Amino acid sequence: MNRLDRRPPPNGAADVDYLDGEFRVRKPGAFVVCAATGAQIPLDRLTYWNVDRQEAYASPDAKILRMKQLGQIK
């Protein structure tokens, strides 16, 4: 879909593959869920994710929070 396409975006969560430097939408949706906070992240604002864990994060602080939740840092 491009900018000029006037169809409304699909509702609900998208299914996304997180790749190095980009992501691929497998199932269209309006957002993904932050793994640390549960916040809904619109796809056009998705900036932070972990390729190995296949998780999205709402912000750098959310990424740090997730690492704390997993016991990777104190």
C-alpha positions in Angstrom: 0.0 0.0 0.0 1.3 3.5 -0.8 0.6 6.9 0.5 -2.0 7.7 -2.1 -4.0 4.5 -1.4 -7.2 5.7 0.5 -8.3 2.4 1.9 -8.5 2.4 5.7 -5.7 0.6 7.5 -6.7 -2.8 8.9 -7.7 -2.9 12.6 -5.9 -5.0 15.2 -2.4 -6.2 15.6 -0.1 -6.8 12.7 2.1 -9.9 12.4 5.6 -8.8 11.7 9.0 -10.4 11.0 11.8 -8.2 12.5 14.9 -8.2 10.3 18.2 -6.4 10.4 17.4 -2.8 9.7 13.8 -3.4 8.4 10.7 -5.4 9.1 8.3 -7.3 6.9 4.6 -7.4 7.6 3.2 -10.9 7.3 -0.3 -10.0 8.3 -1.5 -6.4 8.0 -2.7 -4.6 11.0 -2.7 -1.1 12.6 0.0 -1.7 15.2 2.4 -4.1 17.0 2.5 -4.6 20.8 5.6 -3.5 22.8 7.1 -6.6 24.5 8.1 -4.6 27.6 5.1 -2.3 28.2 2.2 -3.7 26.2 1.8 -0.4 24.5 0.4 -0.4 20.9 3.0 0.9 18.4 1.6 2.1 15.1 3.5 0.5 12.2 4.5 3.9 10.8 6.2 4.7 14.2 7.9 1.3 14.7 11.6 2.0 15.2 13.0 -0.3 17.9 13.0 -4.2 17.8 15.1 -7.2 18.6 15.8 -9.5 15.7 16.8 -12.5 17.8 13.8 -12.3 20.1 11.4 -11.1 17.4 10.0 -8.4 19.8 9.1 -4.8 19.2 9.7 -1.9 21.7 8.0 1.4 22.1 11.2 3.3 22.9 14.8 2.8 24.0 13.7 2.9 27.6 11.2 0.1 26.9 14.1 -2.0 25.4 16.1 -1.4 28.7 13.0 -2.3 30.7 12.7 -5.6 28.7 16.3 -6.5 29.3 15.7 -6.0 33.0 12.6 -8.1 32.9 14.7 -10.9 31.3 17.4 -10.6 33.8 20.0 -9.5 31.2 20.8 -6.3 33.1 20.2 -5.1 36.7 
